[in-house]
């Protein structure tokens, strides 16, 4: 059997479950589950230099795992 690859797959699935698309929310753009925060918007803020801590303070519904899920969309 493998060397822990299943754990990585499980972690990726957990991250993917945090992101949803609903035609009734922001025209179907990917958002963090339970919010109206678009992945694209959050990534733009991070790229502009806003820290994760600032985002977590300014958007109390966000978690560090939500931000990791956003970043995972860039990796593939």
Secondary structure, 3 states (H helix, E strand, C coil): CCCCHHHHHHHHHHHHHCEECCCCCHHHCCEECCCCCEHHHHHHHHHCCCCHHHHHHHCCCCCHHHHHHHHHHHHC
